[in-house]
Amino acid sequence: MTTTLHLLKSFRERTGVPLQDMASIIGMDSGNLSKIEHHKLEPNICILFSYHILLKIPIERLFKNHYPEIIKNCLRHALALKDRLIAEIKAPHIEKRLILVDTLIDRLLDLDKNYAK
């Protein structure tokens, strides 16, 4: 998360938004926001998403450190779901679900390749 926290402060400073104004817009006190930007507090999802919206920080950059782990977890679960669906293939609605799961697996494999680089 350290890279993300540097990103929050650097984007805010580059756009010229004072810490006090950013804190006021987000709805928190500037002391706590300063602690977040200086690595003394962890930001919650609302704070990260506020920086994304207000300063146009790409969401991928805010969660860059988490992408590989999330992709691998989703891929593992998707493959397990595919195995369960294959076991139930006799039911008519399963075939459509299987096609959709395969699409999601392909998407996850592509993302995994991109983040493995």
C-alpha positions as a Markdown table, in Angstrom:
| # | Residue | x | y | z |
|---|---|---|---|---|
| 1 | Met | 0.0 | 0.0 | 0.0 |
| 2 | Thr | 3.0 | 2.3 | 0.4 |
| 3 | Thr | 3.1 | 3.0 | -3.3 |
| 4 | Thr | -0.6 | 3.9 | -3.3 |
| 5 | Leu | -0.2 | 6.3 | -0.4 |
| 6 | His | 2.6 | 8.1 | -2.2 |
| 7 | Leu | 0.3 | 8.3 | -5.1 |
| 8 | Leu | -2.4 | 9.9 | -3.1 |
| 9 | Lys | -0.2 | 12.7 | -1.9 |
| 10 | Ser | 1.6 | 13.3 | -5.1 |
| 11 | Phe | -1.6 | 13.5 | -7.2 |
| 12 | Arg | -3.2 | 15.8 | -4.7 |
| 13 | Glu | -0.1 | 18.1 | -4.7 |
| 14 | Arg | 0.2 | 18.0 | -8.5 |
| 15 | Thr | -3.4 | 19.1 | -8.9 |
| 16 | Gly | -2.8 | 21.9 | -6.3 |
| 17 | Val | -5.6 | 20.8 | -4.0 |
| 18 | Pro | -4.7 | 21.7 | -0.4 |
| 19 | Leu | -4.8 | 18.9 | 2.2 |
| 20 | Gln | -7.5 | 20.8 | 4.2 |
| 21 | Asp | -9.7 | 21.2 | 1.1 |
| 22 | Met | -9.3 | 17.5 | 0.2 |
| 23 | Ala | -10.2 | 16.5 | 3.7 |
| 24 | Ser | -13.2 | 18.7 | 3.8 |
| 25 | Ile | -14.5 | 17.4 | 0.5 |
| 26 | Ile | -14.0 | 13.8 | 1.6 |
| 27 | Gly | -15.6 | 14.5 | 4.9 |
| 28 | Met | -12.8 | 13.9 | 7.3 |
| 29 | Asp | -10.4 | 16.0 | 9.4 |
| 30 | Ser | -7.2 | 17.0 | 7.7 |
| 31 | Gly | -5.1 | 15.5 | 10.5 |
| 32 | Asn | -6.3 | 12.0 | 9.7 |
| 33 | Leu | -5.9 | 12.5 | 6.0 |
| 34 | Ser | -2.4 | 13.7 | 6.6 |
| 35 | Lys | -1.7 | 10.6 | 8.6 |
| 36 | Ile | -3.0 | 8.5 | 5.6 |
| 37 | Glu | -0.7 | 10.4 | 3.2 |
| 38 | His | 2.2 | 9.9 | 5.5 |
| 39 | His | 1.7 | 6.2 | 6.1 |
| 40 | Lys | 0.5 | 6.4 | 9.7 |
| 41 | Leu | -3.1 | 5.3 | 8.9 |
| 42 | Glu | -4.5 | 2.9 | 6.3 |
| 43 | Pro | -7.0 | 4.5 | 3.9 |
| 44 | Asn | -10.4 | 2.8 | 3.6 |
| 45 | Ile | -12.1 | 2.1 | 0.3 |
| 46 | Cys | -14.2 | 5.4 | 0.5 |
| 47 | Ile | -11.0 | 7.5 | 0.8 |
| 48 | Leu | -9.3 | 5.7 | -2.1 |
| 49 | Phe | -12.4 | 6.0 | -4.3 |
| 50 | Ser | -12.7 | 9.7 | -3.4 |
| 51 | Tyr | -9.2 | 10.3 | -4.6 |
| 52 | His | -10.0 | 8.3 | -7.8 |
| 53 | Ile | -13.1 | 10.5 | -8.4 |
| 54 | Leu | -11.8 | 13.8 | -7.4 |
| 55 | Leu | -8.2 | 13.6 | -8.8 |
| 56 | Lys | -8.9 | 11.2 | -11.6 |
| 57 | Ile | -6.3 | 8.7 | -10.4 |
| 58 | Pro | -6.8 | 5.5 | -12.4 |
| 59 | Ile | -8.4 | 2.9 | -10.2 |
| 60 | Glu | -5.9 | 0.3 | -11.4 |
| 61 | Arg | -3.1 | 2.4 | -10.0 |
| 62 | Leu | -4.8 | 2.7 | -6.6 |
| 63 | Phe | -5.1 | -1.1 | -6.3 |
| 64 | Lys | -2.1 | -2.1 | -8.3 |
| 65 | Asn | -0.5 | -4.1 | -5.5 |
| 66 | His | -3.7 | -6.0 | -5.0 |
| 67 | Tyr | -4.5 | -6.9 | -8.6 |
| 68 | Pro | -2.3 | -10.1 | -8.9 |
| 69 | Glu | -3.6 | -11.6 | -5.7 |
| 70 | Ile | -7.3 | -10.8 | -6.5 |
| 71 | Ile | -6.9 | -12.1 | -10.1 |
| 72 | Lys | -5.3 | -15.4 | -8.8 |
| 73 | Asn | -8.0 | -15.9 | -6.2 |
| 74 | Cys | -10.8 | -15.2 | -8.7 |
| 75 | Leu | -9.2 | -17.5 | -11.2 |
| 76 | Arg | -8.9 | -20.3 | -8.7 |
| 77 | His | -12.5 | -20.0 | -7.7 |
| 78 | Ala | -13.7 | -19.7 | -11.3 |
| 79 | Leu | -11.8 | -22.9 | -12.2 |
| 80 | Ala | -13.4 | -24.7 | -9.2 |
| 81 | Leu | -16.9 | -23.4 | -10.3 |
| 82 | Lys | -16.2 | -24.7 | -13.9 |
| 83 | Asp | -15.4 | -28.1 | -12.5 |
| 84 | Arg | -18.6 | -28.2 | -10.5 |
| 85 | Leu | -20.7 | -27.0 | -13.5 |
| 86 | Ile | -19.1 | -29.7 | -15.7 |
| 87 | Ala | -20.2 | -32.3 | -13.1 |
| 88 | Glu | -23.8 | -31.0 | -13.4 |
| 89 | Ile | -23.8 | -30.6 | -17.2 |
| 90 | Lys | -27.0 | -32.6 | -17.6 |
| 91 | Ala | -29.1 | -29.7 | -16.5 |
| 92 | Pro | -30.1 | -27.5 | -19.5 |
| 93 | His | -29.2 | -24.1 | -17.9 |
| 94 | Ile | -25.7 | -25.3 | -16.9 |
| 95 | Glu | -24.3 | -25.1 | -20.5 |
| 96 | Lys | -25.0 | -21.3 | -20.7 |
| 97 | Arg | -23.4 | -20.8 | -17.2 |
| 98 | Leu | -20.4 | -22.8 | -18.3 |
| 99 | Ile | -19.9 | -20.6 | -21.4 |
| 100 | Leu | -20.1 | -17.5 | -19.2 |
| 101 | Val | -17.6 | -18.9 | -16.7 |
| 102 | Asp | -15.2 | -19.8 | -19.5 |
| 103 | Thr | -15.4 | -16.2 | -20.7 |
| 104 | Leu | -14.6 | -14.9 | -17.2 |
| 105 | Ile | -11.7 | -17.4 | -16.9 |
| 106 | Asp | -10.3 | -16.2 | -20.3 |
| 107 | Arg | -10.5 | -12.6 | -19.0 |
| 108 | Leu | -8.7 | -13.5 | -15.7 |
| 109 | Leu | -6.0 | -15.4 | -17.6 |
| 110 | Asp | -5.3 | -12.4 | -19.8 |
| 111 | Leu | -5.2 | -10.1 | -16.7 |
| 112 | Asp | -2.9 | -12.6 | -15.0 |
| 113 | Lys | -0.5 | -12.5 | -17.9 |
| 114 | Asn | -0.5 | -8.7 | -18.0 |
| 115 | Tyr | 0.3 | -8.4 | -14.2 |
| 116 | Ala | 2.9 | -11.2 | -14.3 |
| 117 | Lys | 5.2 | -9.0 | -16.4 |
